[in-house]
């Protein structure tokens, strides 16, 4: 195993706990995703398509998850690359699915759940669980 190199100064103290931090961020992202969808449905019912707006807590968990996965890339190159790809895909699908919710609202259809985002979220949770269990923090405990 390569010796740990300090790149970010005091922030490098996170290298031993980055995987549990990512797990918390992934779970927080799911919670905010649920609240954002419920908020979009209520906004649509109350004000139509123009009333639908982005949910700031969800967008902030997306950004924090992306930054965390980029930091994880410096700690574990292979796992960080895969996690970063999942999270980047999650950001892209969130952008497109928000716009598709607005299109559904303009066409006066019922708002669907963000299925692609939920699929990528599940993949990222499963992969992070694999990293935690077999190669990361929980692997030392088992």
Rosetta blueprint (number, residue, H / E / L):
1 X L
2 X L
3 X L
4 X L
5 X L
6 X L
7 X L
8 X L
9 X H
10 X H
11 X H
12 X H
13 X H
14 X H
15 X H
16 X H
17 X L
18 X H
19 X H
20 X H
21 X H
22 X H
23 X H
24 X H
25 X H
26 X H
27 X H
28 X H
29 X H
30 X H
31 X H
32 X H
33 X H
34 X H
35 X H
36 X H
37 X H
38 X H
39 X H
40 X H
41 X H
42 X H
43 X H
44 X H
45 X H
46 X H
47 X H
48 X L
49 X H
50 X H
51 X H
52 X L
53 X L
54 X L
55 X L
56 X H
57 X H
58 X H
59 X H
60 X H
61 X H
62 X H
63 X H
64 X H
65 X H
66 X H
67 X H
68 X H
69 X H
70 X H
71 X H
72 X H
73 X H
74 X H
75 X H
76 X L
77 X H
78 X H
79 X H
80 X H
81 X H
82 X H
83 X H
84 X H
85 X H
86 X H
87 X H
88 X H
89 X H
90 X H
91 X H
92 X H
93 X H
94 X H
95 X H
96 X H
97 X H
98 X H
99 X H
100 X H
101 X H
102 X H
103 X H
104 X H
105 X H
106 X H
107 X L
108 X L
109 X L
110 X L
111 X L
112 X L
113 X L
114 X L
115 X H
116 X H
117 X H
118 X H
119 X H
120 X H
121 X H
122 X H
123 X H
124 X H
125 X H
126 X H
127 X H
128 X H
129 X H
130 X H
131 X H
132 X H
133 X H
134 X H
135 X H
136 X L
137 X H
138 X H
139 X H
140 X H
141 X H
142 X L
